[in-house]
Amino acid sequence: MRAAPERTLVLRYLVAELRASIRNARPGDLAWVFIGGGALIAYAIGIVIVRVDGRSEQLLATDWLWWTALPLAMALAGAAAGWSLATLAQSRAHAPFLKALPLSERDRRRMALVATLALGLPVAIVDGALVAAISAAAKQTAPLAWGFGATFVAICSLGAMAVLRLRQSPHTHGGSAIETGAAGWSIRLVDARTPRWLGSWAAGHVGGRIRPTLSRVFAVLFLGGAAMLLATASIVHGSATPAVAGGVIGGLAIFMATLSCRPLLSPVLRASALTFGRAVRGLARLPLLLSLVFFSALAAPAYAADPSMATVPLTGGAGLLVLNGIYTAFAAFFAHSRRLAALAFFAALGLTAYETLEYGRTVLFALAALVVFLWFRARKAYRHG
């Protein structure tokens, strides 16, 4: 049976919109991403293949790596891709201007699933090709079979997660608000400065108040429980390391989860007299405060656990500020996509850490140069588009 014209139209729109969401960047930025990022990815893959080839005997003798860790990793990769793409497809399928078309909820869900699979299948195939290449480098028997198996696992997990996501209502994905007498938690002391309410605008908060939702309450409870466990571990073992390390990791995670630089793309903000530096500081003020509050809550028990290591909390706090600053540059450059900013950030840190082991700390200058380059490119785009 031939599909209705409106269904075909919407399906094409979904695929086009998803591609635009993934590649929604300026032409100049895309060139730098493909040239620089592609080279870094190819270099990292080459390093992995060389390492695998050098330790092929050890890898072949480790059965759990091939039969447990590899399928689990492919399943998690496929599930992550399926959830992300399905979320995007569902939001596009319920776009306001599509409400006038005679499409049922089932039709929208089906078209969103097709669009998700259309973009997710190439990702799964690329993952399978990488597994095949690694298997060949490890001198594993039938590397193509391993590649096909990995692709099959990734596709199955991608499809299952996409179906699970699309069964949920698109209006309740962010968590329903908890009914309270107050309008929410006020952030007036932090966000009422010049420029006023910029952080609230970026995070979607109205009137400088954070409305409690189930997801936010669970996040606060989870972070509070993790902080208590880390503080207890430091006090019991008499070492500041567990609390400081957890404070740095948790503080960075909070900063990355709460920082949004999408307002930098707004024509209204770019046409105003607000400078790029002040705009970024306004966007990062609240996330930085939350990050430092979490770290400070763990720095105190870390110092109490071992007062002789007072430099450890100070070093951890300085490291957290540096990591937050580096991620701010990536977030401003990739203002259109927080996922792409996080991916590029972790890729740059991972490659820098690896090269530091090979060539020493001089590699840190290359990371610093990259951060400066991203900052100036983002500032130029803020003013000139």
Secondary structure, DSSP 4 states (H G I P E B T S, - for coil): -PPPHHHHHHHHHHHHHHHHHHS-S-HHHHHHIIIIIHHHHHHHHHHHHHHHHHTHHHHHH-HHIIIIIHHHHHHHHHHHHHHHHHHHHHHHHT-GGGTTS---HHHHHHHHHHHHHHHHHHHHHHHHHHHHHHHHHTT-S-HHHHHHHHHHHHHHHHHHHHHHHHTS-TTSTT-PBP--SSS-EE-HHHHSSSSTTHHHHHHT-BTTEE--BHHHHHHHHHHHHHHHHHHHHHHHHT-SHHHHHHHHHHHHHHHHHH---GGGG-HHHHTSS--HHHHHHHHHHHHHHHHHHHHHHHHHHHHHH-GGGTHHHHHHHHHHHHHHHHHHHHHHHTTT-HHHHHHHHHHHHHHHHHHHHHH-TTHHHHHHHHHHHHHHHHHHHHHH-
